[in-house]
Amino acid sequence: MKKELQVYDNILQLVGDTPLIQLQKMTEDISGTFYAKVEAFNPGHSAKDRVAHFILSQAEEKGLLQPGDTIVETTSGNTGFSIAMVSAVKGYKCILAVSDKSSKDKIDMLRAMGAEVHVCPANVAADDPRSYYEVAKRIHLETPGSIYINQYFNELNIDAHYHSTGPEIWKQTEGKITHLVACSGTGGTISGTARYLKEMNPEIKILGIDAYGSVLKKYHETRQFDENEGLGKNLIPTATDFDAIDEFVKVTDESAAQMARTIAKEEGLFVGYTSGAAMQGVKQYALQGQFTKDSKVVVLFPDHGSRYMAKIYNDQWMEDQGFELHENLK
């Protein structure tokens, strides 16, 4: 049922309250009932709207921000867009340090929202002065009247989802959720949602997704940081509450890309790379016997497919990566 016609003061009032949509074709061969939490329905088309809006609102309440101040952040795209959107509405300057792995479309979108963008090399260590982490820190130190969001190490990243995503899922499933499946980047989404859900019912299983080349799965299991793990997530974000996550599986980039394209074709949901990874994770967890016919599983789809037109939805890019193009996904 659609909401009654409303008039909003600004776009930020549309952050949150995203729909839970039951998956049909994608889960026909898996025991249980599966729902997608579709974060592309946020006004900035991703779950990062929640973080940007929450953190900046908290900063305002604490008197840390004055009109005309500057917001600085490290981002691969979605967080930056959300921060730029919130900054535009609230009247702040926005400076973003992004990885050169970000697509040209994503960078152009950030600039279109009024952000100043610094593109940094991705293939350097997190503590290298050229990394987008260090560039953001330097810009913050050199810019009077600025705050650095620092999403990877900001507890408010977790709080944003504890106060919104978690309660929404609990209410939408009438407290019947048995499993949450979500990817972990900064870790704020899975951690904050998990904390709330575990408080409501400690038996709910929190199933994380990690990429090959990332250190998160091994750290979760051993609490040791392996610098030789690979080229994925090369730091341990304190915005990840590893105690709230029950386990991780690793998903390949190729399977995530193919799964995102399959979701679009079969469910009509145009979702991003990470959503594909989450769905692939569901398939892998199912093979492990995680789910039964009574399972009620929520899968978090973080963003919209339009952010990936130059990548996973581009046949040439897929071929350039050496990813197989299935006939029905061309």
N, C-alpha and C positions, 0 to 999 in steps of 0.2 A: 504494500500500500504506500503510495507516495505521500510525502509530508504536505501539510497545508502550505499554500503559497505564502512565502515570507519575504520580507525585505531586510537585508543585512546592512549593518553599519560599514563593514569592510570585509574583504576576502578572508581575513583571519578568523572570523566567526564560523567559517566552514571547515576549519581544521578538526579532524577527529570524526567520530561517529561513522566510520567507514563500514560498508556492508559485509556480512558473512554470506557467501554464496556457495551452495552445495555443488561439489564437483560430481559430474555424471559419468561421461565417457572415460575420463582419465583413470577412474578407480573401479571400473566394472569388474576387474579381475582380482580385487583386493578385498579381504574381509574388513568390515567396518563401514562407518559413514564418515565422509570427508568433506570439510568445508574450507574454502579459501577466504582468508581475511584480506580483502582487496584494498590495499593502501593507495592505489592509483586514484581512488575517489577523493583523496585530499586535494585541496585547490592547487598545490604545487606538484601533484601527481606522485607523491612518495611519502613513506612513513617519516621521513626527515622533517616534514612540516611540523610534526608534533614536538620534536626536539628543539628546533629553531624557535618556535613560538614560546615553548615552556621556558627555555633558558633565558631568552631576552626579557620575557615577562618577569622572571625571578630577579634578573639584574636590575630592572626598573624598580621593583618593589624594595630592593635593598639599597637603592640610591646610587648604584654603580654606573648608571647611564644617564647622561644629560642630552638634551636636544642637540643634534649636530655631531655627536660622538661617532666613533668609528668601530665597526665590528670586524675582527680579523679571524680567519679560520683556515684550517687545512681541510681539503675536500677532494673527493674524486668526482664530484658532480652534483649528486642529489642534495647533500647537506648544503652545499654552496648555493644552489638554486633556492632552497627554502630560506636560508639566511638572507639572501638578496631580496627575496619577496617580502619577508617580514621587515627588513631594513627599509625597503621602499615605502611600505605602509606607515612605518613609525618615524621615518625621517632621519635615519642613520646612514652614514657612509659605510660601504661594504668593500673590504679588500680580501681577496681569496688567493691562497696558494694551492695550485692544483698539479696533479701528476700529469706528465706528458702522455700517459696511457689514456687519459680522457679524450673522447672523440672531439673533433672540431665542432660538431653540432652542439655538444654539451658546453664547450667553452664559449661559443657564440651566444648560447642561451643565457649564460651567466652575465655576459657583457650587456646583452639586451635588457636585463633586469637592473642595469646600472652599476654592476660590480666592477671593480678594478681587479684584473686577473693576472697573476704571475704563474707562468707555466714552468714546472720544475722537473728534472729528470727522475724517472721512476726507478732506474736500476742502480741506485746508490743506497747506502746504509741509512737507517733512520736518523743517526746522529751526524751524518755528513752535512756540512753547511749548505750544500746545494739541495738537500731533500726538502720536500714541501713542508715537513714538520718544522725544520730549522728555519726555513725562510719565513714561515708564519710567525715564529717566535721573534725573529729579528725585526720584522715589520712592526709587530706589537711594541717592542721596546723602543723603536725609533719614532713611534707615532703617539704624540700626546693625546689624551682623551680617548684612548682605545681600550677595548677589552678583547681578550683572546678566548674564543669558545673552547678550543682544545677538546674536541668531542671524544677522542680516544681515552682521555684521562679525566673526564668530567663526570662526577657522580650524578649530576643533574640529567645527563643523558639517560641513565637508568631510571631516575625519578619520573621523567617525562612519560615513559611507558608504564611505569607502576601506577601512575595516576590516571592514565587514559586507556591504553591498549588492553591492559590486563582486565580492568573492570568491564570494558566493553565486551570482551570475549566471554567473560563469566556470565554477564547478563544475556548475551545473545544465545548462548548455549543452555541457558537456564541452569547453570552450574553442573551440566552433565559432561563437559569436556573431559576426556581421559588422556589425551596426548596433545602437546603443542610441538609442531615441527617448524623450525626457523633457522635461517642462516645466521652466521655470526661474523660481523665485520668489526665495527667498534665494540659490538656486544651489547649496546644499550637496549636495543629492541628485545632480544631474547631474554636478557637478564631482568629488565624491569617487568616485562610481562610475566616471566617465570616467578619472580618474587611474589607478585600479587596472587597468581593462581595457586602457588604452593601454600600461601597463607590460608587460602580458602579451602584447599584440599591437598594435603601433602602427598596424596597418592598419584596426582597427575604427573605423567612422565614428560619431561622436557628434553626433546631430541634435537640436537644441534647439527648443523651442516658446516663442514669446513672444506676448503679447496686443497687440492694437491699442491704442494709447495708452500703451504701455510703451516705455522707452528702451533696453531691453537689446539688441535686434537691431541698432539703429543703432550703439550703442556697440561691439558686437562687431566690426562692419565698419569703423568709423572710429576707435575709441578716443576719441571725443569725446562728451561729455555734452550732449544737446540738451534744454534746459529747456522748450522749446516743443513737445516731442514729443507730449504729451497728458496724460491723467489716470490712466494705469495705474501701472506701477512707476516712481516719480518719484525714485529714487536708484539709485546703482550699488553693489550689495552687494559687499564685498570677499570674501564667502563664495562668490563666483562666480569660477571659474578660466576666464576666457574663452579661454585658450590651449588648454584641454583640449576645447573644443567646436568642431566643424568648421563648423557653420553653424546658422542659425536660420530658421524660417518664422514668419510671424504668422498667428494664428488668431482669428476673431471670437468674441465672447462667445456670440452666437446659435448658431453652428455647434458650439461646445463643448457648450452645453446640449443641443442636439438630439442630438448624438452620444452623450452620456452616457445619454440616454433610450433610444437605439437599442441601446447595449451591453446595457442591462438586458433589453430585449425579445428580443434575438437571441442573446445569449451567456449570459443568466441571471446576469450579474455586476452586482450593484447597486453602482455606483461613483459617485464625485463629479465635480464640475465639471471639475477638472483632468485627470481621466482621459479625459473627453470631449474635452478640448483635445488631449491626447496622441494620441488615436485619429484626430481630425480632421487632426492634423499628419501622421500616417502616410499618410492619403489624399492630402494635398497633396504630400508627398515622392514618393509613387508616381507622381503625374502628372508630376513632374520627371524621372522615370526613374531614381530612386535605387536601386531594387531590381531584382534578377534572380531567376531561378528558384532559384538557389543561395543566396540571401540568407537568413540566420537572424537575425531581428529581434526584439529584446526591447523591449517598450513598457512604460514604468513607469506603473502605475495607483496613485496615491499614497494615496487614501483611500476611505471608504465612502459610499454614497449617502444613508445616514440623516442625514448632516450637512446635507443640502440639501432636506429635505422642504418647507420653507417657500419654497424658491426653485425650482430647475430641475425638481423633481418636482411642482410646484404649477401647474396649468394657468392659474390666474388670474394668478399672478406672471409666467408666460411671456407672457401676453397684455398685462399691464401694461408689460412691457419692449418690447413691439412685436415679440416673437419669433413667428414663424409656428408654428402647431401643426399638424404633419403628422398626417393622419388616423390612421395606425397607431400614433402615439405618444401619443394622448389617453388 
